[in-house]
Amino acid sequence: MSTADVKQLSDAELMRQEREIARRHIGKFPIVSVTWAFANLAVWLSLWPLVLTGTLSVWIAFPIACLNVMLCYLPSHEAQHDIIARPGDRLRWLNELVGHVSTIPLVLPYRVARLTHLEHHKHTNDPDLDPDYGTHASGPLAAIWNSIQSRQPGTESGPNAYAAALQRIGRPDVMLDAVFATLAFYVILFALAWSGFAIEAALLWWLPRHIGQTYIVYYLSWAPHHPGNLTGRYRNTRGFRAVLGNIGSMGMQYHIVHHLHPRIPLIRTPKAFHEMRAVLDARGCRIENL
Amino acid sequence: METVIKTLFHFGPLVFAFGFIAPLTAQIIERAGLALPFGLTPLVAGLLLGAVWGGIAQYRGRWI
């Protein structure tokens, strides 16, 4: 059916077609994401003994550690949406394990990530209710600068926006996860630094974490929602062509499919997007150069 | 416990400056083999940088 034909369809028929396509992709076990989670963590953890024993140069390990931090969020994101296994499923433990361990390099506790991310889905681009609203910026450089500024001690966005969201939904207790994770991170960092491994700690964790956070905010939050002034199911997220391509942007070119059907595994969103393209066009979605 | 944690986070920039920036600076100076003026040791230089930068960050609420 051509795009022109699809545009003639009723709302109900468009929704039926959209759901039918989504159904074909939901429920498939995301083996790539699960392997990715554990392999990425194993590589990052292995850098520590390799570097601290002098087996591997810290300058070789540094870019690898940066990649590890950049890569660590998305497997947890699959877990946040119960894509690996839903509550009550036989592999539910694996879903939760991936959620908890994959973001260790990022120092982002699973429950904090999950609850605030679900709020982001419920209230995308709402200035008062979207915990990620602070990532909005006028352009790419402004987005990067904004991300750096959101990590300054006196900021109102970043972790404070997450704390406000958890307070609002009645789960301020979950913020304790972030407090203890942050404390553990700094205790480890300080202990390494005062034991003579400050440069190693800086290049394996502290600086990669900052670089990784900047990348994640840019491609996983700012770019798919830019300019971030529209709300509504078909308008709050866009399809776009990333300078770094689909792999370099970690699949975020097709993030619009994720917002429409969050339980489609990341690896299947490009295929779902192309199958859904005519419906998305008919719905007036923002699809730019894709 | 809560008071201790809140105090730690309140003085976060200074804690980070002395906990991390000071030894990091000292070890960078040592590995680079830099000669310091006035007979400063790398650790004293690190502590000085930490105190100044951390103090400014504590006051302004931002590192950069």
Contacts between the chains, C-beta under 8 A, distances in Angstrom:
chain1	res1	chain2	res2	distance
A	148	B	64	7.0
A	149	B	62	7.3
A	152	B	61	6.5
A	152	B	62	3.8
A	152	B	63	6.1
A	152	B	64	7.5
A	153	B	12	5.4
A	153	B	13	5.3
A	153	B	57	6.4
A	153	B	58	7.7
A	153	B	61	5.4
A	153	B	62	6.7
A	153	B	63	7.4
A	154	B	60	7.3
A	154	B	61	2.2
A	154	B	62	5.9
A	155	B	61	7.7
A	155	B	62	7.7
A	179	B	5	6.3
A	179	B	9	7.9
A	183	B	5	7.2
A	183	B	8	7.6
A	186	B	15	7.5
A	186	B	16	7.1
A	186	B	19	6.7
A	186	B	20	7.7
A	189	B	19	7.3
A	189	B	20	5.7
A	190	B	19	3.8
A	190	B	20	5.9
A	193	B	19	6.8
A	193	B	20	5.1
A	193	B	23	4.1
A	193	B	24	5.9
A	193	B	27	7.9
A	194	B	19	7.6
A	194	B	23	5.3
A	196	B	27	6.9
A	198	B	20	6.9
A	198	B	23	4.5
A	198	B	24	4.0
A	198	B	26	7.6
A	198	B	27	4.6
A	198	B	28	8.0
A	199	B	24	6.8
A	199	B	27	5.3
A	199	B	28	6.5
A	199	B	31	6.8
A	201	B	20	7.7
A	201	B	24	7.9
A	202	B	20	7.8
A	202	B	24	5.7
A	206	B	20	7.3
